[in-house]
Amino acid sequence: MPTWKNAAARVWNGWKRKRVLSWFRPGAVVKNRYAIVKPIGEGSYGLAYLCKDRCAGDRLCVLKHVQPLRGGASRTEAVYSLETAMLDRLRHPAVPRLIDRFRYRGAFCFAMEYVPGLSLEKLLFEEERTFTEAESLTLLRRLLDVVADVHAAGIVHRDIRIANVIVDGERVSLIDFGLARELRPGTPDPVPDDVQDDDPMEKKLRRRIDVSSDFYAMGHLLLFLLYSTYPEVREERSWEEELSTLAPETKRLLRRSLMTEQPYASAEEMRRDVDDAILSCAG
């Protein structure tokens, strides 16, 4: 396509996106039901808004408008269908419950339960919360229980990270199933994701349609928690050098989840190692 046509397409798409965003501005009411309070998240596959559900006594909920940054209407519909199908299928207390799915002025939208609490991202970087080794392992154990149930339902999340884990006291929830897929060995991805990653190997490990991708992501999440009590240093070293005081059981857990040793094949395998690490810290 000629350069001027590419430029024109970008301008048109940008204008169209701004126009659509205006439909979901704070104060707007979508479908005569969902009163927009404020935007609460934006990713490669859409935008999320905190709303009041007028049909449920103004109970808080989340409205998601699916709008991938790349791809046309067919890709948008495929992404939308996959995510809503996953939420509808799970019906898990630690996963947002699907409330409604609909088209609004042609836009693909769905409403889901609002999950109270703060993401680990906000706890770590805004609240400056720190986690000891024992606290980190306990939180990981609670998250693993949720992930195990997701896997048992035949689904792999593929996007477990600190922004998608919500903590409310002892309750841990998992959100954002936009990249989730059914666990069907040998079946190609029905909607290959186009999320950019500076490290192709990192992306491959995180996006495999296999349970190991979630365990790999959880290993990185555990490192985030463990590093919250680690002093900032200028010299870059491996985590094993920097976190040298970790219990041997915790180090083994990290090596297996990060696939530098035999990777975990099931949540039950990982659960045993997490429990051993927790016991070693308690002792």
HELIX and SHEET records of a PDB file:
HELIX    1   1 THR A    3  SER A   22  1                                  20    
HELIX    2   2 ARG A   54  ALA A   56  5                                   3    
HELIX    3   3 ALA A   73  LEU A   90  1                                  18    
HELIX    4   4 LEU A  120  PHE A  125  1                                   6    
HELIX    5   5 GLU A  133  ALA A  152  1                                  20    
HELIX    6   6 ILE A  162  ASN A  164  5                                   3    
HELIX    7   7 PRO A  200  ARG A  207  1                                   8    
HELIX    8   8 VAL A  211  TYR A  227  1                                  17    
HELIX    9   9 TRP A  239  GLU A  242  1                                   4    
HELIX   10  10 PRO A  248  SER A  257  1                                  10    
HELIX   11  11 ALA A  267  ALA A  282  1                                  16    
SHEET    1   A 6 VAL A  29  VAL A  30  0                                        
SHEET    2   A 6 TYR A  34  GLY A  43 -1                                        
SHEET    3   A 6 GLY A  46  ASP A  53 -1                                        
SHEET    4   A 6 ARG A  59  VAL A  66 -1                                        
SHEET    5   A 6 ALA A 107  GLU A 113 -1                                        
SHEET    6   A 6 LEU A  98  TYR A 104 -1                                        
SHEET    1   B 3 LEU A 118  SER A 119  0                                        
SHEET    2   B 3 VAL A 165  ASP A 168 -1                                        
SHEET    3   B 3 ARG A 171  LEU A 174 -1                                        
SHEET    1   C 2 ILE A 155  VAL A 156  0                                        
SHEET    2   C 2 ARG A 181  GLU A 182 -1                                        
END                                                                             
